[in-house]
Amino acid sequence: MKISARNQITGTVTAITPGAVNGTVKVDIGGGNIITSSITEEAIADLGLAVGDSVTVIVKASDVLIGK
């Protein structure tokens, strides 16, 4: 699958926490860094996500905020 987003990071699913509508998926991208994504339970099921899966995190945002 080709997509236009350039911010693509590969990693491994380390945890999936189900919710009523959305669940959270934690992805280890290496170097002690974890990215957490909130996606629908339907998307988790459709993708067949499971702990240990190799996945690609795709970041597409119009705003990136930094705080200190």
C-alpha positions as CSV (number, residue, x, y, z in Angstrom):
1,M,0.0,0.0,0.0
2,K,1.4,3.4,-0.9
3,I,0.3,6.5,1.0
4,S,1.3,10.2,0.9
5,A,2.2,10.6,4.5
6,R,6.0,10.8,4.9
7,N,6.2,10.3,8.7
8,Q,6.2,6.5,8.8
9,I,7.9,4.7,11.7
10,T,8.1,0.9,12.0
11,G,7.8,-0.8,15.4
12,T,6.3,-3.6,17.4
13,V,3.0,-3.7,19.2
14,T,3.6,-4.0,22.9
15,A,0.2,-3.5,24.4
16,I,-3.5,-3.2,23.3
17,T,-6.0,-1.8,25.8
18,P,-9.6,-2.2,24.8
19,G,-12.2,0.5,25.4
20,A,-15.9,0.9,24.8
21,V,-15.4,2.5,21.4
22,N,-11.7,3.3,21.1
23,G,-8.8,1.3,22.2
24,T,-5.1,2.2,22.7
25,V,-2.3,0.6,20.9
26,K,1.3,1.0,22.2
27,V,4.1,0.6,19.7
28,D,7.8,0.2,20.6
29,I,9.8,2.1,17.9
30,G,13.2,1.4,19.5
31,G,15.5,3.4,21.6
32,G,13.2,3.2,24.6
33,N,10.5,5.1,22.7
34,I,6.8,4.1,22.7
35,I,4.1,5.7,20.5
36,T,0.5,5.3,21.8
37,S,-2.3,5.6,19.3
38,S,-6.0,5.8,20.1
39,I,-8.0,4.0,17.3
40,T,-11.5,2.5,17.1
41,E,-12.1,-1.0,18.3
42,E,-13.4,-1.8,14.8
43,A,-10.0,-0.8,13.3
44,I,-8.1,-2.9,15.9
45,A,-10.3,-5.9,14.9
46,D,-10.1,-5.2,11.1
47,L,-6.3,-5.0,11.2
48,G,-6.1,-8.1,13.4
49,L,-3.7,-6.3,15.7
50,A,-2.0,-8.4,18.4
51,V,0.9,-7.9,20.8
52,G,4.1,-8.8,19.0
53,D,2.9,-7.7,15.5
54,S,5.2,-5.6,13.4
55,V,3.4,-2.5,12.3
56,T,4.0,1.0,10.8
57,V,3.0,4.1,12.7
58,I,1.9,6.8,10.3
59,V,1.7,10.3,11.6
60,K,-0.3,12.8,9.6
61,A,-1.1,16.0,11.3
62,S,-1.7,19.6,10.4
63,D,-0.3,20.8,13.7
64,V,2.6,19.5,15.8
65,L,2.8,21.0,19.3
66,I,5.8,21.1,21.6
67,G,5.6,22.1,25.2
68,K,8.2,22.7,27.9
